[in-house]
Amino acid sequence: MDLLRFITCGSVDDGKSTLIGRLLYDSKSILADQLEAIEKASKSRDNGEVDLALLTDGLRSEREQGITIDVAYRYFQTTARKFIIVDAPGHIQYTRNMVTGASNCQLAIVLIDARHGVVEQTRRHSLIASMLGIRHVVVAVNKMDLVNFSEDVFSNICIQYAELAQKLTIPDITYIPMSALNGDNVVDQSAAMPWYTGTTLLSHLETIEIDQSDSQLLGRLPVQLVIRPQTAELPDYRGYAGKINSGSFYVGEAVTVLPSGESSTISRIETNEQDVQVAHVNQSVILHLADNIDISRGDLIVPSANQPVLSQDVDAMLCWMDTKTLSLGSKYVLQVGTSRTRCSVRAIPYQLNIETYEQIEGVDTLKLNDLARVVLRTAQPVAFDPYGQNRANGGAILIDETSNVTVGALMLQGEA
């Protein structure tokens, strides 16, 4: 049974948490004690209805304000598929939380309030989803009950979003009218919208074909730990431990260690205290090489025949996530996988206008939640793949040198 990771995003009060609660409730994926807890917490509501948003809004401040602040994760499964749901906050000041949550997702549900149509956060979250390489989007036009289930309202919003999507890289978009509060077209087909003949949300999530090509990508192993027990029983043991973030490795394969460029062949692969001939993506392994090479944490082991970009000049798309302003010449720590190196911002070719998606040139500073293209100069060569080819080895973060706080999320594009 395969796994689908998806995120719900959109503007504040579009009903993201309620939609997830309805999805869990109607698919009978809520434990009895969970249901009892939210029923107690909902007693103060005037209409006496269960507040399904409480299933994801777990922080006290979220319950008090009725909004989502942190990213919430929920797990459930049906007979068709397993799911990880990421509930992202809608407020603009929590955009960085949305970026974090979406980075590993394969599908995004963009909620739109039927009364308001496409708004700024719709554009912002759609742009971020596109930048993060999410190829499947569901446009969930929510609160249709508040516009009398009007087909014209739904059609107009679809037209608005289609115009927006022409400027993005999202190959698959599905439009579904729904009412998360009442359950229309979430799990069960709605009798209130006979004009809609498409699929329900859950049915779409169960049947959509997701590209599971990570295992077909080029092998990449960021070294996390060098294991050398140096005991009498294992005098010559030398292993390189890490989690394969894409592709596969096999015994006898010629590999190169970056950034040094030293080459060898794999003599042994261990996983779960057993020797195997082949190891695949997401497996934690210990590789042994035929030659003694100087390898340390942060190095990248790759097939010699298919190596990534290795450069000190990096071109990237950036989502700035700090309240402090980024300026030309600012210095940070760049982390790609387990590798860290100091870097400076050499250029900002352009910033993206959230409303129009136009490129604004001549920018020399960036503020919280700005999206821009940047060029970095690193102290040491960095090994990476273009993000569009390999998300696992093309994503990176910027870290403040003094506070050690993550201040930026990067989608590496190539050598500058």
Phi, psi and omega per residue, in radians:
M1 nan 2.142 -3.070
D2 -1.439 2.962 -3.054
L3 -2.068 2.346 3.078
L4 -2.047 2.146 3.035
R5 -1.761 2.179 3.099
F6 -2.402 2.682 -3.112
I7 -2.061 2.508 2.988
T8 -1.798 2.264 -3.104
C9 -2.512 3.055 -3.053
G10 2.408 -2.985 -3.075
S11 -1.384 2.881 3.124
V12 -1.080 2.472 3.121
D13 1.186 0.312 3.041
D14 -1.401 -0.175 3.050
G15 1.738 0.478 -3.088
K16 -1.113 -0.895 -3.110
S17 -1.130 -0.660 3.113
T18 -1.135 -0.682 3.118
L19 -1.082 -0.774 3.127
I20 -1.123 -0.751 3.098
G21 -1.040 -0.744 3.109
R22 -1.130 -0.699 3.130
L23 -1.091 -0.763 3.129
L24 -1.217 -0.693 -3.075
Y25 -1.183 -0.864 -3.073
D26 -1.306 -0.396 3.080
S27 -1.572 0.122 3.101
K28 1.001 0.779 -3.129
S29 -1.898 0.327 3.131
I30 -1.873 2.281 3.080
L31 -1.230 2.698 -3.075
A32 -1.035 -0.693 -3.119
D33 -1.224 -0.564 3.067
Q34 -1.130 -0.790 -3.132
L35 -1.098 -0.719 3.125
E36 -1.101 -0.689 -3.119
A37 -1.144 -0.764 -3.116
I38 -1.320 -0.457 3.055
E39 -1.145 -0.701 3.095
K40 -1.146 -0.738 -3.114
A41 -1.212 -0.312 -3.084
S42 -1.670 -0.013 -3.046
K43 -1.069 -0.455 -3.103
S44 -1.347 -0.162 -3.126
R45 -1.176 2.468 -3.081
D46 -1.116 -0.667 -3.073
N47 -1.539 -0.055 3.092
G48 1.319 0.045 -3.118
E49 -1.357 2.683 3.096
V50 -1.274 2.263 3.128
D51 -1.503 1.692 -3.058
L52 -1.195 -0.339 3.127
A53 -1.113 -0.395 -3.117
L54 -1.176 -0.266 3.102
L55 -1.164 -0.460 -3.137
T56 -1.967 -0.545 3.139
D57 -1.417 1.528 -3.009
G58 -1.647 -0.371 3.140
L59 -1.273 2.552 3.125
R60 -1.019 -0.738 -3.140
S61 -1.138 -0.534 3.103
E62 -1.208 -0.729 -3.129
R63 -1.196 -0.644 -3.135
E64 -1.190 -0.691 -3.077
Q65 -1.606 -0.265 -3.112
G66 1.261 0.508 3.139
I67 -2.329 2.874 3.035
T68 -1.695 2.276 -3.140
I69 -1.935 -0.967 -3.122
D70 -1.639 2.862 3.050
V71 -1.320 2.265 3.135
A72 -1.964 2.419 -3.138
Y73 -1.989 2.359 3.073
R74 -2.327 2.532 -3.071
Y75 -2.106 2.359 3.022
F76 -2.748 2.951 3.110
Q77 -2.601 2.702 3.030
T78 -2.063 -3.037 3.119
T79 -1.208 -0.270 -3.064
A80 -1.699 -0.549 -2.957
R81 -2.868 2.727 2.967
K82 -1.674 2.622 -3.088
F83 -2.345 2.515 2.870
I84 -2.082 2.099 -3.141
I85 -1.760 2.324 3.059
V86 -1.982 2.023 3.126
D87 -1.680 1.946 -3.069
A88 -1.689 2.552 3.096
P89 -1.232 2.651 -3.099
G90 -1.684 -0.401 -3.109
H91 -1.145 2.504 -3.072
I92 -1.070 -0.578 -3.093
Q93 -1.239 -0.193 3.113
Y94 -1.885 0.352 3.135
T95 -0.997 -0.652 -3.139
R96 -1.053 -0.589 3.093
N97 -1.134 -0.665 3.127
M98 -1.121 -0.725 3.133
V99 -1.060 -0.784 3.130
T100 -1.046 -0.800 -3.105
G101 -1.182 -0.615 -3.048
A102 -1.422 -0.260 -2.962
S103 -1.053 -0.477 -3.123
N104 -1.952 0.228 -3.076
C105 -1.559 2.667 3.123
Q106 -1.800 -0.291 -3.098
L107 -2.538 2.560 3.086
A108 -2.163 2.334 2.984
I109 -1.763 1.952 3.120
V110 -1.687 1.918 3.132
L111 -1.468 2.429 3.087
I112 -2.280 2.217 3.070
D113 -1.225 2.121 -3.078
A114 -1.024 -0.439 -3.128
R115 -1.344 -0.456 -2.999
H116 -1.934 -0.370 -3.127
G117 1.234 -2.734 -3.120
V118 -1.248 2.172 -3.138
V119 -2.158 -3.096 -3.043
E120 -1.010 -0.788 -3.107
Q121 -1.188 -0.498 3.029
T122 -1.049 -0.800 -3.134
R123 -1.168 -0.756 -3.102
R124 -1.106 -0.879 -3.093
H125 -1.180 -0.603 3.095
S126 -1.170 -0.706 3.100
L127 -1.110 -0.765 3.134
I128 -1.123 -0.727 3.106
A129 -1.039 -0.725 3.110
S130 -1.138 -0.781 3.132
M131 -1.086 -0.597 -3.104
L132 -1.431 0.036 3.059
G133 1.400 0.339 3.077
I134 -1.329 2.093 -2.988
R135 -1.667 -0.203 -3.089
H136 -2.171 2.207 3.134
V137 -2.263 2.355 2.980
V138 -1.892 2.079 3.052
V139 -1.571 1.821 -3.101
A140 -1.682 1.816 3.120
V141 -1.442 1.762 -2.978
N142 -1.663 2.927 3.120
K143 1.084 0.651 3.098
M144 -1.120 -0.396 3.112
D145 -1.158 -0.397 -3.125
L146 -1.513 -0.064 3.056
V147 -2.152 0.482 3.089
N148 1.027 0.565 3.101
F149 0.928 0.711 -3.050
S150 -1.273 2.171 3.082
E151 -1.172 -0.608 3.141
D152 -1.122 -0.723 3.111
V153 -1.066 -0.808 3.138
F154 -1.070 -0.782 -3.113
S155 -1.108 -0.717 -3.137
N156 -1.125 -0.685 3.116
I157 -1.178 -0.663 3.086
C158 -1.066 -0.691 3.115
I159 -1.151 -0.758 3.109
Q160 -1.017 -0.824 -3.072
Y161 -1.237 -0.628 3.128
A162 -1.077 -0.653 3.091
E163 -1.135 -0.724 3.093
L164 -1.109 -0.749 -3.037
A165 -1.191 -0.358 3.124
Q166 -1.083 -0.415 -3.121
K167 -1.645 0.041 -3.094
L168 -1.991 2.949 3.077
T169 -1.882 1.325 3.103
I170 -2.272 1.761 -3.034
P171 -1.258 -0.408 -3.039
D172 -2.232 1.983 3.131
I173 -2.232 2.283 3.112
T174 -2.136 2.384 -3.110
Y175 -1.931 2.243 -3.137
I176 -2.342 2.149 3.028
P177 -1.453 2.407 -3.080
M178 -2.744 2.942 2.935
S179 -2.278 1.796 -3.107
A180 -1.114 -0.596 -3.115
L181 -1.109 -0.708 -3.094
N182 -1.693 -0.242 3.117
G183 1.612 0.171 -3.120
D184 -1.174 2.112 3.076
N185 1.089 0.337 3.049
V186 -1.528 -1.125 3.031
V187 -1.896 -0.697 -3.117
D188 -1.908 2.596 3.110
Q189 -1.136 2.486 -3.089
S190 -1.577 2.278 3.044
A191 -1.387 -0.279 -3.097
A192 -1.394 -0.226 -3.138
M193 -2.229 1.175 -3.110
P194 -1.104 -0.349 3.135
W195 -1.249 -0.302 3.127
Y196 -1.629 2.085 -3.084
T197 -1.952 0.164 -3.126
G198 -1.433 -2.932 -3.064
T199 -1.468 2.793 2.981
T200 -1.388 2.913 -3.114
L201 -1.080 -0.865 -3.090
L202 -1.096 -0.720 3.120
S203 -1.071 -0.698 3.114
H204 -1.131 -0.757 -3.138
L205 -1.130 -0.584 -3.125
E206 -1.295 -0.521 -2.977
T207 -1.888 -0.239 -3.095
I208 -1.102 2.406 3.128
E209 -1.549 2.033 -3.130
I210 -1.780 2.336 3.111
D211 -1.158 1.965 3.131
Q212 -1.762 0.840 -2.975
S213 -1.520 0.070 -3.131
D214 -0.968 -0.647 -3.113
S215 -1.242 -0.309 -3.139
Q216 -1.613 -0.151 -3.127
L217 -1.283 3.004 -3.121
L218 -1.213 2.489 -3.092
G219 -1.124 2.275 3.113
R220 -2.439 2.126 3.105
L221 -2.211 1.785 3.008
P222 -1.269 2.185 -3.101
V223 -1.323 2.151 3.102
Q224 -1.704 -0.559 -3.039
L225 -2.712 2.400 2.999
V226 -1.726 2.126 -3.054
I227 -1.802 2.028 3.098
R228 -2.408 1.536 -3.087
P229 -1.096 -0.630 -3.122
Q230 0.913 0.821 3.080
T231 -1.823 2.951 3.136
A232 -1.108 -0.585 -3.136
E233 -1.298 -0.536 -3.088
L234 -2.272 1.167 -3.039
P235 -1.201 -0.499 -3.059
D236 -1.938 0.223 -3.071
Y237 -1.230 2.216 3.048
R238 -2.546 1.937 -3.115
G239 -2.212 2.676 -3.114
Y240 -2.064 1.910 -3.009
A241 -1.678 2.526 3.084
G242 3.095 3.093 3.111
K243 -1.890 2.198 -3.141
I244 -1.172 2.043 -3.077
N245 -1.617 -0.173 2.991
S246 -2.885 2.683 3.053
G247 1.254 -2.758 -3.071
S248 -2.452 2.834 3.021
F249 -2.345 2.588 3.133
Y250 -2.406 2.690 3.136
V251 -1.090 2.310 -3.117
G252 1.657 -0.117 -3.114
E253 -1.307 2.435 3.069
A254 -1.381 2.227 -3.099
V255 -2.258 2.771 3.093
T256 -2.177 2.481 3.114
V257 -1.787 2.198 -3.134
L258 -1.982 2.523 0.253
P259 -1.581 0.014 -3.032
S260 -1.196 -0.571 -3.111
G261 1.500 0.075 3.105
E262 -1.202 2.506 -3.086
S263 -2.120 2.701 3.089
S264 -2.850 -2.935 3.035
T265 -2.218 2.673 3.135
I266 -1.364 2.110 -3.130
S267 -1.686 -0.382 -3.084
R268 -2.826 2.534 3.057
I269 -2.251 2.199 3.078
E270 -1.968 2.426 2.973
T271 -2.649 2.369 -3.100
N272 0.935 0.690 3.099
E273 1.073 0.444 3.084
Q274 -2.294 2.617 3.049
D275 -1.503 2.375 3.106
V276 -2.293 2.798 3.119
Q277 -1.539 -0.495 -3.104
V278 -2.406 2.453 3.058
A279 -2.242 2.529 -2.996
H280 -2.104 3.067 -3.117
V281 -0.903 2.477 3.114
N282 1.282 0.033 3.043
Q283 -1.527 2.395 3.020
S284 -1.535 2.169 -2.994
V285 -2.370 2.919 2.939
I286 -2.131 2.039 3.094
L287 -1.653 2.477 3.007
H288 -2.044 2.373 -3.122
L289 -1.906 2.691 -3.100
A290 -1.213 -0.429 -3.102
D291 -2.035 2.623 3.064
N292 -1.421 1.921 -3.105
I293 -2.096 2.545 3.092
D294 -1.294 1.778 -3.114
I295 -2.187 2.450 3.120
S296 -2.449 2.996 3.103
R297 -0.970 2.373 -3.117
G298 1.786 -0.325 3.069
D299 -1.274 2.795 -3.115
L300 -2.156 2.177 3.087
I301 -1.705 2.209 -3.061
V302 -2.401 2.777 3.022
P303 -1.096 2.371 -3.113
S304 -1.077 -0.515 -3.084
A305 -1.385 -0.289 -3.075
N306 -2.422 1.478 -3.063
Q307 -1.728 2.664 3.131
P308 -1.429 -3.090 3.036
V309 -1.190 2.431 3.061
L310 -2.278 1.926 -3.020
S311 -2.716 2.769 3.008
Q312 -1.752 -0.111 3.102
D313 -2.009 1.931 -2.968
V314 -2.023 2.257 3.070
D315 -1.746 2.265 -3.036
A316 -2.640 2.695 2.917
M317 -1.597 2.390 -3.018
L318 -2.200 2.357 2.897
C319 -1.893 1.970 -3.087
W320 -1.395 2.248 -2.941
M321 -2.114 0.280 -3.068
D322 -2.094 2.626 3.081
T323 -1.267 -0.398 3.041
K324 -1.321 2.520 -3.109
T325 -1.334 2.434 2.984
L326 -1.541 2.353 -3.141
S327 -2.253 2.724 3.046
L328 -0.986 2.353 -3.130
G329 1.565 -0.174 3.133
S330 -1.074 2.575 -3.089
K331 -1.969 2.401 -3.128
Y332 -2.487 3.127 2.972
V333 -1.831 2.225 3.096
L334 -1.717 2.210 3.098
Q335 -2.066 2.147 3.040
V336 -2.142 1.969 -3.036
G337 1.114 -2.151 3.106
T338 -1.723 0.002 -3.093
S339 -1.535 2.363 3.059
R340 -2.237 2.396 3.065
T341 -2.658 2.644 3.119
R342 -1.282 2.630 3.133
C343 -2.632 2.891 3.047
S344 -2.304 2.663 3.129
V345 -1.463 1.890 -3.063
R346 -1.487 -0.572 -3.105
A347 -2.772 2.701 2.994
I348 -2.170 1.544 -3.091
P349 -0.969 -0.697 3.092
Y350 -2.895 2.782 3.001
Q351 -1.959 2.585 3.137
L352 -1.623 2.294 3.024
N353 -1.372 2.100 -3.054
I354 -1.130 -0.594 -3.087
E355 -1.301 -0.747 -3.018
T356 -1.927 -0.210 -3.055
Y357 1.142 0.283 3.104
E358 -1.369 2.696 3.132
Q359 -1.567 2.163 3.130
I360 -1.760 1.998 -3.114
E361 -1.652 2.934 3.122
G362 1.370 0.347 -3.129
V363 -1.561 2.365 3.092
D364 -2.162 0.034 3.048
T365 -2.469 2.691 3.077
L366 -2.305 2.499 3.114
K367 -2.029 3.097 -3.067
L368 -0.851 2.260 3.075
N369 1.312 0.080 3.064
D370 -1.228 2.562 3.088
L371 -2.018 2.276 -3.050
A372 -2.735 2.872 2.995
R373 -1.701 2.344 -3.103
V374 -2.318 2.751 3.031
V375 -2.095 2.202 -3.106
L376 -1.967 2.543 3.004
R377 -1.984 2.118 -3.048
T378 -1.794 2.704 -3.141
A379 -1.259 -0.581 3.115
Q380 -2.181 2.670 3.089
P381 -1.037 2.464 -3.128
V382 -1.987 2.325 3.114
A383 -1.752 2.125 -3.108
F384 -2.723 2.866 3.013
D385 -1.899 2.603 3.012
P386 -0.973 2.368 -3.010
Y387 -0.978 -0.657 -3.125
G388 -1.152 -0.353 3.134
Q389 -1.664 -0.552 -3.071
N390 -2.709 1.645 -3.095
R391 -1.030 -0.628 -3.047
A392 -1.136 -0.593 -3.111
N393 -1.979 0.259 3.121
G394 -2.067 -0.028 3.081
G395 -1.670 2.582 -3.121
A396 -2.675 2.971 3.083
I397 -2.326 2.687 2.990
L398 -1.812 2.402 -3.093
I399 -2.146 2.334 3.061
D400 -1.176 2.250 -3.062
E401 -1.125 -0.594 -3.047
T402 -1.534 -0.727 -3.071
S403 -1.667 -0.258 -3.072
N404 1.110 0.410 3.115
V405 -1.580 2.428 3.053
T406 -1.254 2.124 -3.029
V407 -1.995 -0.189 -3.125
G408 -2.730 2.549 3.037
A409 -1.912 2.330 -3.014
L410 -2.118 2.464 2.936
M411 -1.992 1.792 -3.029
L412 -1.234 2.302 -3.058
Q413 -1.786 -0.585 -3.116
G414 2.805 -2.959 3.118
E415 -1.366 2.300 -3.106
A416 -1.326 nan nan
